[in-house]
Amino acid sequence: MSARERFFRKVQQNSDSNPSGNKSAEAEIRLFRQRMDALAQQISQWFAGSGIEVILSTKHIHDLSSVGYSLSNGICRYDITTIRLQNGERSVSIVPEQLCRSAETGCVIMRVNAPGISQMFYLSMAPESGWFLRREHQSAKENELMTEELFFRAVDCLA
């Protein structure tokens, strides 16, 4: 094996062994933004042709949760997609709040509003792909991987 091959093998091993806690805030924010875009696309597909209005917009976040996330970062500012579902007086808003909260990454609040009903859910990024979903008063330990079935149960009041 040549010195060049050993060098690149060592680079690869070191990057593979980099614990997830050492990721940069920029990389995590980029992933958070990509996941929100993918979620918006998925929800738009689910509601296509249903008569439910899907409104996508952008929120500008000054994210204090990322301070100290990596040694070279201060407050992170970034734009990220928000989602609103509207059916007459009934609505669901899916709004990113911050990058980190305790052990969760990619923290999003989902509010379901209908006449006489107001429910809140928390979403956070699942490790490989997708999202976790839990009710307002549940702990992060009770997160469930969000499936289409679980999502539609959560937004049932929109119907």
Summary of the structure (lengths in Angstrom):
residues: 159
radius of gyration: 18.7
end to end distance: 64.0
largest distance: 71.0
contacts: 432
relative contact order: 0.13
helix: 35%
strand: 39%
